[in-house]
Amino acid sequence: MKKNLDYYRKNAEEDYITTPISVLRYIGEAERRNTVLGIVISVLLFVCFLSFIGGVLIGEKNQNVELKK
């Protein structure tokens, strides 16, 4: 069985009375880190996409200038 964050969260939810508070805090912190990491990756992908589109548009503009000459 693969033990990932969901596994530990479900175990903590099933037996939250005996689960140490430090474990619950760690699970919460790990979930927040995953969320932040997902946002950072999304922003980086968006920036890469914008850079690509900008490069294509600049390339088209330069190609049009060369064709007019």
PyMOL Python script that loads the backbone (N, CA, C, O; Angstrom):
from pymol import cmd

cmd.read_pdbstr("""\
ATOM      1  N   MET A   1       0.838  -1.190   0.000  1.00  0.00           N
ATOM      2  CA  MET A   1       0.000   0.000   0.000  1.00  0.00           C
ATOM      3  C   MET A   1       0.881   1.251   0.000  1.00  0.00           C
ATOM      4  O   MET A   1       1.831   1.354   0.777  1.00  0.00           O
ATOM      5  N   LYS A   2       0.558   2.186  -0.869  1.00  0.00           N
ATOM      6  CA  LYS A   2       1.305   3.426  -0.962  1.00  0.00           C
ATOM      7  C   LYS A   2       0.864   4.370   0.155  1.00  0.00           C
ATOM      8  O   LYS A   2      -0.318   4.685   0.291  1.00  0.00           O
ATOM      9  N   LYS A   3       1.832   4.810   0.944  1.00  0.00           N
ATOM     10  CA  LYS A   3       1.517   5.705   2.058  1.00  0.00           C
ATOM     11  C   LYS A   3       1.866   7.126   1.656  1.00  0.00           C
ATOM     12  O   LYS A   3       3.027   7.530   1.703  1.00  0.00           O
ATOM     13  N   ASN A   4       0.843   7.884   1.259  1.00  0.00           N
ATOM     14  CA  ASN A   4       1.041   9.276   0.891  1.00  0.00           C
ATOM     15  C   ASN A   4       0.290  10.159   1.884  1.00  0.00           C
ATOM     16  O   ASN A   4      -0.208   9.678   2.902  1.00  0.00           O
ATOM     17  N   LEU A   5       0.216  11.428   1.587  1.00  0.00           N
ATOM     18  CA  LEU A   5      -0.418  12.376   2.491  1.00  0.00           C
ATOM     19  C   LEU A   5      -1.881  12.028   2.747  1.00  0.00           C
ATOM     20  O   LEU A   5      -2.362  12.179   3.870  1.00  0.00           O
ATOM     21  N   ASP A   6      -2.591  11.567   1.726  1.00  0.00           N
ATOM     22  CA  ASP A   6      -4.002  11.189   1.903  1.00  0.00           C
ATOM     23  C   ASP A   6      -4.147  10.034   2.884  1.00  0.00           C
ATOM     24  O   ASP A   6      -5.070  10.018   3.699  1.00  0.00           O
ATOM     25  N   TYR A   7      -3.237   9.068   2.807  1.00  0.00           N
ATOM     26  CA  TYR A   7      -3.262   7.924   3.717  1.00  0.00           C
ATOM     27  C   TYR A   7      -3.156   8.390   5.174  1.00  0.00           C
ATOM     28  O   TYR A   7      -3.940   7.978   6.029  1.00  0.00           O
ATOM     29  N   TYR A   8      -2.175   9.253   5.436  1.00  0.00           N
ATOM     30  CA  TYR A   8      -1.979   9.726   6.812  1.00  0.00           C
ATOM     31  C   TYR A   8      -3.127  10.618   7.275  1.00  0.00           C
ATOM     32  O   TYR A   8      -3.508  10.581   8.445  1.00  0.00           O
ATOM     33  N   ARG A   9      -3.681  11.422   6.364  1.00  0.00           N
ATOM     34  CA  ARG A   9      -4.803  12.276   6.737  1.00  0.00           C
ATOM     35  C   ARG A   9      -6.021  11.436   7.100  1.00  0.00           C
ATOM     36  O   ARG A   9      -6.697  11.727   8.087  1.00  0.00           O
ATOM     37  N   LYS A  10      -6.312  10.397   6.316  1.00  0.00           N
ATOM     38  CA  LYS A  10      -7.464   9.540   6.610  1.00  0.00           C
ATOM     39  C   LYS A  10      -7.292   8.815   7.937  1.00  0.00           C
ATOM     40  O   LYS A  10      -8.241   8.694   8.712  1.00  0.00           O
ATOM     41  N   ASN A  11      -6.080   8.335   8.199  1.00  0.00           N
ATOM     42  CA  ASN A  11      -5.824   7.681   9.483  1.00  0.00           C
ATOM     43  C   ASN A  11      -6.015   8.657  10.643  1.00  0.00           C
ATOM     44  O   ASN A  11      -6.577   8.296  11.676  1.00  0.00           O
ATOM     45  N   ALA A  12      -5.548   9.883  10.470  1.00  0.00           N
ATOM     46  CA  ALA A  12      -5.693  10.879  11.528  1.00  0.00           C
ATOM     47  C   ALA A  12      -7.159  11.252  11.727  1.00  0.00           C
ATOM     48  O   ALA A  12      -7.581  11.486  12.859  1.00  0.00           O
ATOM     49  N   GLU A  13      -7.943  11.312  10.649  1.00  0.00           N
ATOM     50  CA  GLU A  13      -9.361  11.641  10.765  1.00  0.00           C
ATOM     51  C   GLU A  13     -10.131  10.519  11.455  1.00  0.00           C
ATOM     52  O   GLU A  13     -11.041  10.776  12.243  1.00  0.00           O
ATOM     53  N   GLU A  14      -9.764   9.274  11.156  1.00  0.00           N
ATOM     54  CA  GLU A  14     -10.470   8.138  11.758  1.00  0.00           C
ATOM     55  C   GLU A  14     -10.202   8.040  13.261  1.00  0.00           C
ATOM     56  O   GLU A  14     -11.078   7.637  14.026  1.00  0.00           O
ATOM     57  N   ASP A  15      -8.997   8.405  13.678  1.00  0.00           N
ATOM     58  CA  ASP A  15      -8.629   8.258  15.091  1.00  0.00           C
ATOM     59  C   ASP A  15      -8.049   9.572  15.613  1.00  0.00           C
ATOM     60  O   ASP A  15      -6.966   9.604  16.197  1.00  0.00           O
ATOM     61  N   TYR A  16      -8.806  10.666  15.385  1.00  0.00           N
ATOM     62  CA  TYR A  16      -8.270  11.983  15.720  1.00  0.00           C
ATOM     63  C   TYR A  16      -8.112  12.212  17.217  1.00  0.00           C
ATOM     64  O   TYR A  16      -7.337  13.077  17.625  1.00  0.00           O
ATOM     65  N   ILE A  17      -8.827  11.458  18.040  1.00  0.00           N
ATOM     66  CA  ILE A  17      -8.726  11.630  19.496  1.00  0.00           C
ATOM     67  C   ILE A  17      -7.331  11.239  19.984  1.00  0.00           C
ATOM     68  O   ILE A  17      -6.766  11.907  20.849  1.00  0.00           O
ATOM     69  N   THR A  18      -6.784  10.173  19.439  1.00  0.00           N
ATOM     70  CA  THR A  18      -5.476   9.702  19.903  1.00  0.00           C
ATOM     71  C   THR A  18      -4.321  10.175  19.013  1.00  0.00           C
ATOM     72  O   THR A  18      -3.159   9.908  19.320  1.00  0.00           O
ATOM     73  N   THR A  19      -4.628  10.868  17.924  1.00  0.00           N
ATOM     74  CA  THR A  19      -3.564  11.370  17.047  1.00  0.00           C
ATOM     75  C   THR A  19      -2.920  12.589  17.692  1.00  0.00           C
ATOM     76  O   THR A  19      -3.617  13.535  18.057  1.00  0.00           O
ATOM     77  N   PRO A  20      -1.602  12.577  17.834  1.00  0.00           N
ATOM     78  CA  PRO A  20      -0.930  13.738  18.445  1.00  0.00           C
ATOM     79  C   PRO A  20      -1.145  15.010  17.628  1.00  0.00           C
ATOM     80  O   PRO A  20      -1.225  14.975  16.400  1.00  0.00           O
ATOM     81  N   ILE A  21      -1.237  16.129  18.338  1.00  0.00           N
ATOM     82  CA  ILE A  21      -1.474  17.409  17.669  1.00  0.00           C
ATOM     83  C   ILE A  21      -0.336  17.750  16.712  1.00  0.00           C
ATOM     84  O   ILE A  21      -0.555  18.410  15.696  1.00  0.00           O
ATOM     85  N   SER A  22       0.871  17.304  17.031  1.00  0.00           N
ATOM     86  CA  SER A  22       2.007  17.579  16.149  1.00  0.00           C
ATOM     87  C   SER A  22       1.823  16.904  14.788  1.00  0.00           C
ATOM     88  O   SER A  22       2.212  17.457  13.760  1.00  0.00           O
ATOM     89  N   VAL A  23       1.237  15.723  14.785  1.00  0.00           N
ATOM     90  CA  VAL A  23       0.983  15.017  13.526  1.00  0.00           C
ATOM     91  C   VAL A  23      -0.090  15.752  12.728  1.00  0.00           C
ATOM     92  O   VAL A  23       0.031  15.897  11.512  1.00  0.00           O
ATOM     93  N   LEU A  24      -1.134  16.212  13.404  1.00  0.00           N
ATOM     94  CA  LEU A  24      -2.191  16.955  12.719  1.00  0.00           C
ATOM     95  C   LEU A  24      -1.651  18.264  12.133  1.00  0.00           C
ATOM     96  O   LEU A  24      -2.013  18.648  11.021  1.00  0.00           O
ATOM     97  N   ARG A  25      -0.785  18.941  12.886  1.00  0.00           N
ATOM     98  CA  ARG A  25      -0.171  20.173  12.370  1.00  0.00           C
ATOM     99  C   ARG A  25       0.713  19.880  11.169  1.00  0.00           C
ATOM    100  O   ARG A  25       0.709  20.626  10.189  1.00  0.00           O
ATOM    101  N   TYR A  26       1.471  18.795  11.247  1.00  0.00           N
ATOM    102  CA  TYR A  26       2.355  18.435  10.142  1.00  0.00           C
ATOM    103  C   TYR A  26       1.553  18.143   8.875  1.00  0.00           C
ATOM    104  O   TYR A  26       1.937  18.560   7.782  1.00  0.00           O
ATOM    105  N   ILE A  27       0.449  17.431   9.025  1.00  0.00           N
ATOM    106  CA  ILE A  27      -0.405  17.126   7.873  1.00  0.00           C
ATOM    107  C   ILE A  27      -0.960  18.416   7.278  1.00  0.00           C
ATOM    108  O   ILE A  27      -0.961  18.588   6.059  1.00  0.00           O
ATOM    109  N   GLY A  28      -1.427  19.316   8.126  1.00  0.00           N
ATOM    110  CA  GLY A  28      -1.946  20.599   7.639  1.00  0.00           C
ATOM    111  C   GLY A  28      -0.883  21.411   6.931  1.00  0.00           C
ATOM    112  O   GLY A  28      -1.142  22.014   5.889  1.00  0.00           O
ATOM    113  N   GLU A  29       0.324  21.428   7.499  1.00  0.00           N
ATOM    114  CA  GLU A  29       1.419  22.165   6.877  1.00  0.00           C
ATOM    115  C   GLU A  29       1.813  21.555   5.534  1.00  0.00           C
ATOM    116  O   GLU A  29       2.095  22.280   4.580  1.00  0.00           O
ATOM    117  N   ALA A  30       1.831  20.235   5.460  1.00  0.00           N
ATOM    118  CA  ALA A  30       2.173  19.556   4.204  1.00  0.00           C
ATOM    119  C   ALA A  30       1.120  19.855   3.129  1.00  0.00           C
ATOM    120  O   ALA A  30       1.464  20.047   1.963  1.00  0.00           O
ATOM    121  N   GLU A  31      -0.146  19.895   3.513  1.00  0.00           N
ATOM    122  CA  GLU A  31      -1.200  20.213   2.548  1.00  0.00           C
ATOM    123  C   GLU A  31      -1.063  21.644   2.047  1.00  0.00           C
ATOM    124  O   GLU A  31      -1.256  21.901   0.858  1.00  0.00           O
ATOM    125  N   ARG A  32      -0.733  22.583   2.935  1.00  0.00           N
ATOM    126  CA  ARG A  32      -0.535  23.973   2.515  1.00  0.00           C
ATOM    127  C   ARG A  32       0.649  24.079   1.565  1.00  0.00           C
ATOM    128  O   ARG A  32       0.585  24.807   0.574  1.00  0.00           O
ATOM    129  N   ARG A  33       1.729  23.360   1.856  1.00  0.00           N
ATOM    130  CA  ARG A  33       2.901  23.388   0.975  1.00  0.00           C
ATOM    131  C   ARG A  33       2.550  22.853  -0.414  1.00  0.00           C
ATOM    132  O   ARG A  33       2.989  23.398  -1.426  1.00  0.00           O
ATOM    133  N   ASN A  34       1.761  21.790  -0.451  1.00  0.00           N
ATOM    134  CA  ASN A  34       1.337  21.235  -1.750  1.00  0.00           C
ATOM    135  C   ASN A  34       0.521  22.254  -2.531  1.00  0.00           C
ATOM    136  O   ASN A  34       0.680  22.379  -3.745  1.00  0.00           O
ATOM    137  N   THR A  35      -0.346  22.978  -1.846  1.00  0.00           N
ATOM    138  CA  THR A  35      -1.168  23.992  -2.506  1.00  0.00           C
ATOM    139  C   THR A  35      -0.297  25.116  -3.052  1.00  0.00           C
ATOM    140  O   THR A  35      -0.465  25.541  -4.195  1.00  0.00           O
ATOM    141  N   VAL A  36       0.630  25.592  -2.233  1.00  0.00           N
ATOM    142  CA  VAL A  36       1.518  26.676  -2.659  1.00  0.00           C
ATOM    143  C   VAL A  36       2.384  26.218  -3.825  1.00  0.00           C
ATOM    144  O   VAL A  36       2.583  26.966  -4.782  1.00  0.00           O
ATOM    145  N   LEU A  37       2.895  25.003  -3.752  1.00  0.00           N
ATOM    146  CA  LEU A  37       3.725  24.479  -4.832  1.00  0.00           C
ATOM    147  C   LEU A  37       2.930  24.395  -6.139  1.00  0.00           C
ATOM    148  O   LEU A  37       3.453  24.708  -7.209  1.00  0.00           O
ATOM    149  N   GLY A  38       1.682  23.977  -6.049  1.00  0.00           N
ATOM    150  CA  GLY A  38       0.825  23.923  -7.237  1.00  0.00           C
ATOM    151  C   GLY A  38       0.614  25.297  -7.845  1.00  0.00           C
ATOM    152  O   GLY A  38       0.609  25.443  -9.067  1.00  0.00           O
ATOM    153  N   ILE A  39       0.439  26.310  -6.997  1.00  0.00           N
ATOM    154  CA  ILE A  39       0.249  27.678  -7.485  1.00  0.00           C
ATOM    155  C   ILE A  39       1.524  28.175  -8.158  1.00  0.00           C
ATOM    156  O   ILE A  39       1.466  28.788  -9.223  1.00  0.00           O
ATOM    157  N   VAL A  40       2.675  27.913  -7.539  1.00  0.00           N
ATOM    158  CA  VAL A  40       3.953  28.352  -8.109  1.00  0.00           C
ATOM    159  C   VAL A  40       4.186  27.702  -9.472  1.00  0.00           C
ATOM    160  O   VAL A  40       4.607  28.371 -10.416  1.00  0.00           O
ATOM    161  N   ILE A  41       3.918  26.421  -9.574  1.00  0.00           N
ATOM    162  CA  ILE A  41       4.093  25.722 -10.846  1.00  0.00           C
ATOM    163  C   ILE A  41       3.152  26.297 -11.907  1.00  0.00           C
ATOM    164  O   ILE A  41       3.551  26.481 -13.057  1.00  0.00           O
ATOM    165  N   SER A  42       1.914  26.578 -11.525  1.00  0.00           N
ATOM    166  CA  SER A  42       0.956  27.157 -12.469  1.00  0.00           C
ATOM    167  C   SER A  42       1.425  28.518 -12.972  1.00  0.00           C
ATOM    168  O   SER A  42       1.324  28.810 -14.164  1.00  0.00           O
ATOM    169  N   VAL A  43       1.936  29.350 -12.070  1.00  0.00           N
ATOM    170  CA  VAL A  43       2.414  30.680 -12.459  1.00  0.00           C
ATOM    171  C   VAL A  43       3.617  30.555 -13.393  1.00  0.00           C
ATOM    172  O   VAL A  43       3.703  31.272 -14.390  1.00  0.00           O
ATOM    173  N   LEU A  44       4.540  29.656 -13.080  1.00  0.00           N
ATOM    174  CA  LEU A  44       5.704  29.469 -13.940  1.00  0.00           C
ATOM    175  C   LEU A  44       5.314  28.988 -15.337  1.00  0.00           C
ATOM    176  O   LEU A  44       5.871  29.449 -16.333  1.00  0.00           O
ATOM    177  N   LEU A  45       4.372  28.076 -15.407  1.00  0.00           N
ATOM    178  CA  LEU A  45       3.896  27.611 -16.713  1.00  0.00           C
ATOM    179  C   LEU A  45       3.238  28.747 -17.492  1.00  0.00           C
ATOM    180  O   LEU A  45       3.419  28.856 -18.705  1.00  0.00           O
ATOM    181  N   PHE A  46       2.480  29.587 -16.804  1.00  0.00           N
ATOM    182  CA  PHE A  46       1.836  30.719 -17.452  1.00  0.00           C
ATOM    183  C   PHE A  46       2.873  31.702 -17.989  1.00  0.00           C
ATOM    184  O   PHE A  46       2.728  32.207 -19.102  1.00  0.00           O
ATOM    185  N   VAL A  47       3.914  31.977 -17.209  1.00  0.00           N
ATOM    186  CA  VAL A  47       4.983  32.875 -17.651  1.00  0.00           C
ATOM    187  C   VAL A  47       5.701  32.289 -18.870  1.00  0.00           C
ATOM    188  O   VAL A  47       6.012  33.012 -19.816  1.00  0.00           O
ATOM    189  N   CYS A  48       5.959  30.995 -18.846  1.00  0.00           N
ATOM    190  CA  CYS A  48       6.589  30.340 -20.002  1.00  0.00           C
ATOM    191  C   CYS A  48       5.707  30.453 -21.238  1.00  0.00           C
ATOM    192  O   CYS A  48       6.199  30.706 -22.337  1.00  0.00           O
ATOM    193  N   PHE A  49       4.420  30.268 -21.059  1.00  0.00           N
ATOM    194  CA  PHE A  49       3.477  30.386 -22.175  1.00  0.00           C
ATOM    195  C   PHE A  49       3.486  31.800 -22.737  1.00  0.00           C
ATOM    196  O   PHE A  49       3.523  31.989 -23.953  1.00  0.00           O
ATOM    197  N   LEU A  50       3.451  32.804 -21.844  1.00  0.00           N
ATOM    198  CA  LEU A  50       3.476  34.192 -22.312  1.00  0.00           C
ATOM    199  C   LEU A  50       4.781  34.510 -23.035  1.00  0.00           C
ATOM    200  O   LEU A  50       4.780  35.228 -24.035  1.00  0.00           O
ATOM    201  N   SER A  51       5.883  33.982 -22.535  1.00  0.00           N
ATOM    202  CA  SER A  51       7.175  34.197 -23.202  1.00  0.00           C
ATOM    203  C   SER A  51       7.177  33.573 -24.588  1.00  0.00           C
ATOM    204  O   SER A  51       7.689  34.163 -25.539  1.00  0.00           O
ATOM    205  N   PHE A  52       6.611  32.398 -24.700  1.00  0.00           N
ATOM    206  CA  PHE A  52       6.529  31.730 -25.996  1.00  0.00           C
ATOM    207  C   PHE A  52       5.690  32.546 -26.971  1.00  0.00           C
ATOM    208  O   PHE A  52       6.101  32.779 -28.108  1.00  0.00           O
ATOM    209  N   ILE A  53       4.523  32.977 -26.528  1.00  0.00           N
ATOM    210  CA  ILE A  53       3.642  33.769 -27.387  1.00  0.00           C
ATOM    211  C   ILE A  53       4.325  35.075 -27.782  1.00  0.00           C
ATOM    212  O   ILE A  53       4.242  35.500 -28.934  1.00  0.00           O
ATOM    213  N   GLY A  54       5.001  35.713 -26.820  1.00  0.00           N
ATOM    214  CA  GLY A  54       5.724  36.945 -27.123  1.00  0.00           C
ATOM    215  C   GLY A  54       6.805  36.711 -28.159  1.00  0.00           C
ATOM    216  O   GLY A  54       6.992  37.535 -29.054  1.00  0.00           O
ATOM    217  N   GLY A  55       7.518  35.606 -28.052  1.00  0.00           N
ATOM    218  CA  GLY A  55       8.550  35.279 -29.038  1.00  0.00           C
ATOM    219  C   GLY A  55       7.973  35.039 -30.411  1.00  0.00           C
ATOM    220  O   GLY A  55       8.558  35.448 -31.414  1.00  0.00           O
ATOM    221  N   VAL A  56       6.837  34.386 -30.469  1.00  0.00           N
ATOM    222  CA  VAL A  56       6.183  34.135 -31.760  1.00  0.00           C
ATOM    223  C   VAL A  56       5.750  35.456 -32.385  1.00  0.00           C
ATOM    224  O   VAL A  56       5.952  35.675 -33.579  1.00  0.00           O
ATOM    225  N   LEU A  57       5.160  36.326 -31.591  1.00  0.00           N
ATOM    226  CA  LEU A  57       4.694  37.613 -32.126  1.00  0.00           C
ATOM    227  C   LEU A  57       5.867  38.477 -32.584  1.00  0.00           C
ATOM    228  O   LEU A  57       5.785  39.135 -33.621  1.00  0.00           O
ATOM    229  N   ILE A  58       6.952  38.476 -31.819  1.00  0.00           N
ATOM    230  CA  ILE A  58       8.141  39.239 -32.223  1.00  0.00           C
ATOM    231  C   ILE A  58       8.715  38.666 -33.510  1.00  0.00           C
ATOM    232  O   ILE A  58       9.133  39.409 -34.398  1.00  0.00           O
ATOM    233  N   GLY A  59       8.735  37.341 -33.606  1.00  0.00           N
ATOM    234  CA  GLY A  59       9.227  36.699 -34.825  1.00  0.00           C
ATOM    235  C   GLY A  59       8.385  37.043 -36.033  1.00  0.00           C
ATOM    236  O   GLY A  59       8.918  37.293 -37.114  1.00  0.00           O
ATOM    237  N   GLU A  60       7.070  37.059 -35.860  1.00  0.00           N
ATOM    238  CA  GLU A  60       6.185  37.423 -36.972  1.00  0.00           C
ATOM    239  C   GLU A  60       6.388  38.877 -37.371  1.00  0.00           C
ATOM    240  O   GLU A  60       6.380  39.201 -38.558  1.00  0.00           O
ATOM    241  N   LYS A  61       6.570  39.748 -36.396  1.00  0.00           N
ATOM    242  CA  LYS A  61       6.769  41.164 -36.697  1.00  0.00           C
ATOM    243  C   LYS A  61       8.074  41.359 -37.483  1.00  0.00           C
ATOM    244  O   LYS A  61       8.107  42.112 -38.456  1.00  0.00           O
ATOM    245  N   ASN A  62       9.138  40.685 -37.062  1.00  0.00           N
ATOM    246  CA  ASN A  62      10.408  40.792 -37.776  1.00  0.00           C
ATOM    247  C   ASN A  62      10.306  40.206 -39.184  1.00  0.00           C
ATOM    248  O   ASN A  62      10.905  40.732 -40.122  1.00  0.00           O
ATOM    249  N   GLN A  63       9.552  39.126 -39.330  1.00  0.00           N
ATOM    250  CA  GLN A  63       9.394  38.501 -40.648  1.00  0.00           C
ATOM    251  C   GLN A  63       8.623  39.441 -41.572  1.00  0.00           C
ATOM    252  O   GLN A  63       8.968  39.563 -42.747  1.00  0.00           O
ATOM    253  N   ASN A  64       7.596  40.100 -41.065  1.00  0.00           N
ATOM    254  CA  ASN A  64       6.830  41.055 -41.873  1.00  0.00           C
ATOM    255  C   ASN A  64       7.684  42.244 -42.287  1.00  0.00           C
ATOM    256  O   ASN A  64       7.557  42.736 -43.408  1.00  0.00           O
ATOM    257  N   VAL A  65       8.549  42.707 -41.400  1.00  0.00           N
ATOM    258  CA  VAL A  65       9.433  43.835 -41.720  1.00  0.00           C
ATOM    259  C   VAL A  65      10.386  43.439 -42.825  1.00  0.00           C
ATOM    260  O   VAL A  65      10.626  44.224 -43.742  1.00  0.00           O
ATOM    261  N   GLU A  66      10.934  42.236 -42.759  1.00  0.00           N
ATOM    262  CA  GLU A  66      11.879  41.762 -43.776  1.00  0.00           C
ATOM    263  C   GLU A  66      11.182  41.576 -45.123  1.00  0.00           C
ATOM    264  O   GLU A  66      11.778  41.837 -46.168  1.00  0.00           O
ATOM    265  N   LEU A  67       9.930  41.127 -45.107  1.00  0.00           N
ATOM    266  CA  LEU A  67       9.207  40.930 -46.365  1.00  0.00           C
ATOM    267  C   LEU A  67       8.915  42.270 -47.057  1.00  0.00           C
ATOM    268  O   LEU A  67       8.908  42.335 -48.287  1.00  0.00           O
ATOM    269  N   LYS A  68       8.677  43.321 -46.296  1.00  0.00           N
ATOM    270  CA  LYS A  68       8.384  44.625 -46.865  1.00  0.00           C
ATOM    271  C   LYS A  68       9.609  45.244 -47.523  1.00  0.00           C
ATOM    272  O   LYS A  68       9.480  46.042 -48.452  1.00  0.00           O
ATOM    273  N   LYS A  69      10.804  44.877 -47.044  1.00  0.00           N
ATOM    274  CA  LYS A  69      12.040  45.439 -47.620  1.00  0.00           C
ATOM    275  C   LYS A  69      12.290  44.829 -48.923  1.00  0.00           C
ATOM    276  O   LYS A  69      13.278  45.158 -49.580  1.00  0.00           O
TER     277      LYS A  69
END
""", "prot")
cmd.dss("prot")
cmd.show_as("cartoon", "prot")
cmd.util.cbc("prot")
cmd.orient("prot")
